[in-house]
Amino acid sequence: MTISIVSLRSLFVSIGMIHLSTAALGTLVSLRIADSGGSQEAASFVAASYSMGFLLGCFFIFRPLARIGHIRAFAASAALCSLCALLLSISENTFVLIAARFATGLATASLYSIGDAWINDSAPANSRGRILSIYYIVLGVTSVASQAFIILFSGDLSEAFVMMSALYSIAIIVLVPTRTSPPSVPAHAQLRLIASFRESPTAFIGVFVNGFVLALLLTVLPYQASVAGMSANMIAFVVAAFYLGRILFQFPIGHASDRMDRRYMIAAMSLSAALTVMILSIASRNEGFTIAGESGLVLQVVMIIGSVFLGGLIMPLYSVLVAHAMDRTVPVYVGATAVTLLFVYTVGSVVGPIFGGIGSLLGSDRAVQWMCWVLMLVAGMFTVVRLKMRESVPHAEAASGVAASPTSVSISPETKRPEQSRF
């Protein structure tokens, strides 16, 4: 038991370093493309390449890689991420960026899958929920902290990429000496695309839209803000505020959703997010954030507060959608449904930047913002329609305490009775 706890502590530190780098690189790459004079289409396709790599790594690469040993696979994946970070520090070529981000996505999927499988195997049954809660808090806190590197190295982004490479190396150093039995590699879970859609079209469409919109908000919009004249420091504050919203809203939203038909919560979150996107889009038309003085400061405050609310609405939505799907799923198919929804979410994160790039080519750079607004509005209205078409699940039969994060297929959501909720 003591060895297990020590190994989990080492794992949390290593995964914290990995997530710190992953979240920071999403912003850094967008800023790098903007600084080098790259187009929005380039920023969009680079973002899509990372998501495509993550998709392939999560569903097709992880299991063969894990057979060489979980620690060796972890070290190899982290080393690849470190190498790609160094490559990003010295090159501005779009094709190099696409290749480096694709490889980073592959390796990052393996890192999260190994970490999730490790937690799944090592966490004692009587404290698994508490350990998972700590794990997700670690992910949330490091997401916020990651933006500090943009502020610290805003004068020279190349140095920031070198620091990200160092963090990957630290993750290897912390984890490699750990003594632990290898976690079991989860069996391949069959995708239930048609069945999952029939059981819960609200969750199916919702996770796709969630992945689509989040990919645009976290990768393409920082590029747009930089081109419009927003400083790297301000962009970092806005992105950090977005991640902070998840920390502040995740558990209250999950707790509240356990006590109602989750579709009311999904509709409220989607429509509120659409309204927030619209307000921020209209506000940012006036590039007041580039103007020194009171008007610029007011708009900066609006952007930061709006980002907290937007992140608090969109980022926890995935957990609520998965929980809603669990309400409609026969227990034997819970794991397969969770994997299916992760797949759909990841496909959305691939398609989102691609459509964002096409939209900017055919229309204007603001097509991305309106795309986010329309999709969140449509998802919210679709949920409202479904409320009228289908009765709610009886409260006694509903799942609760579903801890879900779009990181890998290695942690299956747990379902418990409402009185045992641990959101």
matplotlib code that plots the C-alpha trace (Angstrom):
import matplotlib.pyplot as plt

x = [0.0, 2.8, 4.6, 1.3, 0.8, 4.4, 4.1, 0.8, 2.5, 5.3, 2.7, 0.8, 4.0, 4.9, 1.4, 1.3, 4.5, 3.1, -0.2, 1.6, 3.5, 0.5, -1.7, 1.1, 2.1, -1.5, -1.2, 2.5, 2.2, -0.6, 1.4, 4.5, 2.5, 1.1, 4.5, 6.1, 3.4, 1.6, -2.0, -5.0, -5.4, -1.9, -2.9, -6.0, -4.4, -1.5, -4.2, -6.0, -2.8, -2.4, -5.9, -5.5, -2.3, -4.1, -7.0, -4.7, -2.5, -5.5, -7.3, -4.7, -1.1, -1.3, -1.9, 0.9, 3.2, 2.3, 3.4, 7.1, 6.5, 4.5, 7.6, 9.6, 6.6, 6.1, 9.7, 9.8, 6.6, 7.8, 11.2, 9.4, 7.3, 10.6, 12.2, 9.2, 9.2, 12.8, 11.9, 9.2, 11.7, 13.9, 11.5, 8.6, 7.9, 4.2, 4.9, 7.4, 4.9, 2.2, 4.5, 5.8, 2.3, 1.0, 3.8, 3.2, -0.5, 0.4, 2.8, 0.6, -2.3, 0.1, 1.2, -2.3, -3.4, -0.5, -1.2, -4.9, -4.3, -1.8, -4.4, -7.1, -4.9, -3.2, -6.0, -7.7, -11.4, -12.4, -10.6, -10.7, -13.2, -11.1, -7.9, -9.6, -10.8, -7.3, -6.1, -8.6, -7.7, -4.1, -5.0, -7.1, -4.4, -1.6, -3.8, -4.0, -0.4, 0.8, -0.1, 2.5, 5.2, 3.7, 4.0, 7.5, 8.9, 6.7, 9.8, 11.3, 8.9, 11.8, 12.9, 9.4, 9.6, 12.9, 11.4, 8.5, 11.1, 12.8, 9.4, 9.0, 12.5, 11.6, 8.5, 10.8, 13.3, 10.5, 8.7, 11.5, 12.9, 9.4, 8.9, 5.5, 3.8, 2.7, -0.9, -3.1, -3.7, -7.5, -9.0, -10.1, -13.5, -15.9, -17.2, -21.0, -21.6, -25.1, -26.2, -24.8, -26.6, -29.9, -29.6, -28.6, -28.5, -28.1, -24.8, -23.6, -24.1, -23.1, -19.6, -18.9, -19.8, -17.9, -14.7, -15.2, -15.7, -13.0, -10.4, -11.2, -11.3, -8.0, -5.9, -7.2, -8.6, -5.3, -3.8, -6.6, -6.1, -2.3, -2.8, -5.4, -2.8, -3.5, -0.3, 1.0, 0.6, -3.0, -3.7, -2.1, -4.4, -7.5, -6.6, -5.7, -9.1, -10.7, -9.1, -9.8, -13.5, -13.3, -11.9, -14.5, -17.6, -16.8, -17.9, -20.9, -22.3, -21.8, -23.4, -26.4, -26.8, -27.2, -30.4, -32.3, -32.8, -29.3, -30.7, -31.9, -28.3, -26.9, -29.3, -28.6, -24.8, -24.9, -27.2, -25.3, -22.0, -23.4, -24.5, -21.1, -19.3, -21.5, -20.9, -17.1, -17.1, -19.0, -16.8, -13.6, -14.6, -13.5, -9.8, -9.8, -7.5, -4.7, -5.3, -3.6, -5.9, -9.2, -11.1, -8.6, -8.5, -12.3, -12.3, -9.5, -11.5, -14.6, -12.5, -11.0, -14.3, -16.1, -13.4, -13.9, -17.6, -17.1, -14.5, -16.7, -19.6, -17.9, -15.1, -17.3, -19.9, -18.2, -18.6, -22.3, -22.9, -21.1, -23.2, -26.3, -25.3, -24.6, -28.2, -29.4, -26.9, -27.3, -24.6, -22.8, -22.2, -21.0, -17.3, -18.0, -20.2, -17.6, -15.0, -17.4, -18.1, -14.4, -13.9, -16.7, -15.3, -11.8, -13.2, -14.9, -11.5, -10.0, -12.9, -13.2, -9.9, -10.2, -13.6, -12.2, -9.4, -11.8, -14.2, -11.4, -10.5, -14.0, -15.3, -13.4, -11.3, -14.4, -16.0, -14.4, -16.2, -19.5, -19.0, -18.6, -21.7, -23.9, -22.9, -23.4, -26.8, -27.8, -26.7, -28.6, -31.8, -31.5, -31.4, -34.5, -36.3, -35.2, -36.7, -40.1, -39.7, -38.4, -39.2, -36.5, -34.7, -36.2, -34.0, -33.4, -32.1, -29.8, -26.0, -24.1, -20.6, -19.3, -15.8, -15.0, -12.2, -11.3, -7.7, -7.8, -9.9, -8.2, -10.5, -14.1, -16.7, -18.2, -21.9, -23.4, -26.7, -27.5, -26.9, -23.4, -22.4, -18.9, -18.8]
y = [0.0, 2.4, 1.7, 2.3, 5.7, 6.8, 5.7, 7.7, 10.8, 10.4, 9.9, 13.0, 15.1, 13.7, 14.1, 17.6, 18.4, 16.9, 18.7, 22.0, 21.7, 20.5, 23.4, 25.9, 24.6, 25.0, 28.8, 29.1, 27.5, 29.9, 32.9, 31.6, 31.4, 34.9, 36.3, 34.8, 36.2, 32.9, 32.7, 31.7, 28.7, 27.6, 28.0, 26.0, 23.1, 22.9, 22.7, 20.0, 18.0, 17.8, 16.6, 14.0, 12.7, 12.5, 10.6, 8.1, 7.8, 7.3, 4.7, 2.9, 3.5, 3.3, -0.5, -1.7, 0.9, -0.1, -3.7, -2.6, -1.6, 1.3, 3.2, 2.7, 3.8, 6.8, 7.8, 7.3, 9.4, 12.2, 12.2, 12.6, 15.5, 17.1, 16.7, 18.2, 21.2, 21.9, 21.6, 24.1, 26.5, 26.7, 26.4, 28.5, 26.4, 25.4, 21.8, 21.3, 22.7, 20.4, 17.4, 18.3, 18.9, 15.6, 13.7, 15.6, 14.6, 10.9, 11.0, 13.0, 10.5, 7.7, 9.7, 10.3, 6.7, 5.3, 7.7, 6.9, 3.2, 3.5, 5.3, 2.8, -0.1, 1.5, 3.4, 1.4, 0.8, 2.6, 5.8, 5.7, 8.6, 10.8, 10.0, 10.8, 14.1, 15.0, 13.9, 16.2, 19.1, 18.6, 18.9, 22.0, 23.8, 23.0, 24.3, 27.7, 27.7, 26.8, 30.3, 31.8, 30.6, 32.7, 35.7, 34.9, 34.3, 36.7, 38.5, 35.4, 32.5, 30.3, 30.2, 29.1, 26.1, 25.1, 25.3, 23.1, 20.6, 20.7, 20.0, 16.9, 15.8, 16.4, 14.2, 11.4, 11.9, 11.8, 8.7, 6.4, 5.4, 4.5, 0.9, -0.4, -3.3, -2.5, -1.5, -3.7, -2.4, -2.1, -4.4, -2.8, -1.3, -1.5, 1.8, 2.0, 5.0, 4.2, 2.7, 5.6, 8.1, 6.3, 6.0, 9.7, 12.0, 14.9, 13.5, 12.4, 15.7, 17.6, 16.0, 16.6, 20.3, 20.5, 19.2, 21.3, 24.6, 24.0, 23.3, 26.6, 28.6, 27.3, 27.1, 29.4, 32.4, 33.1, 33.4, 35.9, 37.9, 38.1, 39.3, 41.8, 43.4, 41.8, 41.3, 37.8, 38.6, 39.5, 36.4, 34.3, 35.9, 35.3, 31.6, 31.1, 32.6, 30.2, 27.2, 28.8, 28.7, 24.9, 24.7, 27.0, 25.5, 21.8, 20.4, 22.8, 22.0, 18.3, 18.3, 20.3, 18.1, 15.1, 16.6, 17.3, 16.0, 16.7, 18.0, 21.2, 21.7, 20.9, 23.3, 26.1, 25.7, 25.5, 28.5, 30.6, 29.7, 30.8, 34.1, 34.6, 33.9, 36.4, 39.1, 38.6, 38.5, 41.8, 43.4, 42.4, 44.1, 47.3, 46.6, 48.7, 46.1, 47.5, 51.0, 52.2, 53.9, 53.4, 52.1, 49.5, 48.4, 48.0, 45.8, 43.7, 43.1, 42.2, 39.7, 38.0, 37.8, 36.6, 33.9, 32.6, 32.2, 30.7, 28.2, 27.4, 26.6, 24.8, 22.8, 21.0, 20.3, 17.1, 15.5, 16.4, 15.0, 11.7, 11.5, 12.0, 9.2, 6.9, 7.6, 6.2, 3.3, -0.3, -0.9, -3.6, -1.0, 1.9, 1.5, 1.2, 4.2, 6.3, 5.3, 6.2, 9.6, 10.3, 9.3, 11.6, 14.4, 14.0, 13.9, 17.2, 18.6, 17.5, 18.8, 22.1, 23.7, 22.4, 24.0, 27.1, 27.3, 26.8, 29.4, 32.0, 31.2, 31.5, 34.2, 36.2, 35.6, 36.2, 33.1, 31.1, 33.1, 32.9, 29.3, 28.7, 30.8, 29.0, 25.5, 26.2, 27.8, 24.8, 22.3, 24.1, 24.4, 20.7, 19.8, 21.8, 20.0, 16.6, 17.6, 17.8, 14.6, 12.2, 11.7, 12.1, 9.2, 8.4, 9.9, 6.5, 5.0, 8.0, 7.7, 10.1, 10.9, 10.4, 11.7, 12.2, 14.0, 13.7, 12.4, 8.7, 5.5, 4.0, 5.4, 4.3, 6.4, 5.0, 5.1, 5.3, 6.1, 9.8, 9.7, 8.5, 11.4, 12.6, 15.4]
z = [0.0, 0.9, -2.4, -4.2, -2.6, -3.3, -6.9, -7.2, -5.8, -8.3, -11.0, -10.0, -10.1, -13.5, -15.0, -13.6, -15.5, -18.6, -18.4, -17.5, -20.8, -22.8, -21.8, -22.3, -25.7, -27.0, -26.4, -27.3, -30.7, -31.7, -30.5, -32.4, -35.6, -35.1, -34.3, -37.4, -39.7, -40.3, -41.5, -39.5, -41.8, -40.7, -37.0, -37.6, -39.4, -36.8, -34.1, -36.0, -36.5, -32.7, -32.2, -35.0, -33.4, -30.0, -31.6, -33.2, -30.1, -27.8, -29.8, -31.9, -30.7, -26.9, -26.5, -28.7, -27.1, -23.6, -24.2, -24.0, -20.3, -18.9, -17.5, -20.7, -22.8, -20.6, -20.9, -24.7, -25.1, -22.9, -24.7, -28.0, -26.6, -25.3, -28.8, -30.5, -28.1, -29.0, -32.7, -32.2, -30.6, -33.7, -36.6, -38.0, -41.0, -41.1, -42.3, -39.5, -37.0, -38.3, -38.0, -34.6, -33.2, -34.7, -33.0, -29.8, -29.9, -30.4, -27.5, -25.2, -25.7, -24.7, -21.6, -20.4, -21.2, -19.1, -16.3, -16.3, -16.4, -13.6, -11.4, -12.3, -11.1, -8.1, -6.5, -3.6, -4.2, -1.0, -2.0, -5.8, -6.0, -3.8, -5.7, -9.1, -7.6, -6.7, -10.1, -11.9, -9.5, -10.4, -14.1, -13.5, -11.4, -13.8, -16.7, -15.0, -13.9, -17.4, -18.7, -16.3, -18.7, -21.5, -19.2, -18.0, -21.5, -23.5, -24.7, -26.3, -27.1, -28.1, -24.5, -23.4, -25.7, -24.2, -20.8, -21.9, -23.1, -19.7, -18.0, -20.0, -19.0, -15.3, -15.7, -16.9, -14.0, -11.4, -12.7, -14.0, -10.5, -9.3, -8.3, -9.3, -11.0, -14.6, -14.9, -17.0, -20.4, -20.9, -23.5, -26.7, -26.2, -29.1, -30.4, -30.2, -32.5, -33.7, -30.3, -28.3, -30.6, -30.3, -26.5, -26.0, -29.0, -26.6, -25.2, -28.6, -30.3, -27.2, -26.9, -30.6, -30.3, -27.0, -28.6, -31.7, -29.8, -27.2, -29.9, -31.5, -28.3, -26.9, -30.1, -32.8, -30.9, -29.1, -32.6, -33.6, -30.4, -31.0, -34.6, -33.4, -31.1, -27.8, -25.8, -25.0, -21.3, -21.7, -23.8, -21.1, -18.5, -20.6, -21.2, -17.5, -16.6, -19.0, -17.2, -13.8, -14.7, -14.8, -11.3, -9.9, -11.7, -12.2, -8.8, -8.2, -11.7, -11.3, -7.9, -9.1, -12.2, -9.9, -8.6, -11.8, -15.3, -16.6, -19.8, -18.1, -16.9, -20.4, -22.1, -19.6, -19.9, -23.7, -24.2, -21.5, -23.2, -26.6, -25.0, -23.5, -26.8, -28.5, -25.9, -26.0, -29.8, -29.9, -27.2, -29.0, -32.2, -30.5, -30.2, -26.9, -25.3, -27.4, -26.1, -22.9, -20.4, -18.7, -21.8, -22.5, -18.9, -18.7, -21.8, -20.4, -17.2, -19.3, -21.3, -18.2, -16.3, -19.4, -19.9, -16.4, -17.0, -20.5, -19.2, -16.3, -18.7, -21.5, -19.9, -17.2, -19.9, -21.0, -17.6, -17.5, -21.0, -20.1, -16.9, -19.0, -21.4, -18.4, -17.3, -20.6, -20.9, -19.8, -17.1, -19.2, -21.9, -19.7, -20.5, -24.3, -24.2, -22.4, -25.0, -27.8, -26.4, -26.0, -29.6, -30.8, -28.6, -30.2, -33.7, -32.9, -31.8, -35.1, -37.3, -35.4, -36.4, -39.9, -40.4, -38.6, -41.2, -44.1, -42.6, -42.5, -46.1, -47.4, -45.1, -42.5, -39.5, -37.3, -38.8, -35.9, -33.2, -34.9, -35.6, -31.8, -31.1, -33.6, -32.5, -28.8, -29.6, -31.7, -29.1, -26.4, -28.5, -29.6, -25.9, -25.2, -28.0, -26.6, -23.2, -24.8, -26.9, -24.2, -20.5, -18.0, -16.3, -12.9, -10.2, -8.5, -11.8, -12.7, -12.5, -10.3, -9.4, -13.0, -13.1, -16.7, -18.5, -22.2, -21.6, -22.4, -22.6, -19.5, -16.8, -17.0, -15.4, -12.2, -11.6, -8.2, -6.5, -6.1, -2.3, -2.9, -5.3, -5.0, -7.6]

ax = plt.figure().add_subplot(projection="3d")
ax.plot(x, y, z, "-o")
ax.set_aspect("equal")
plt.show()
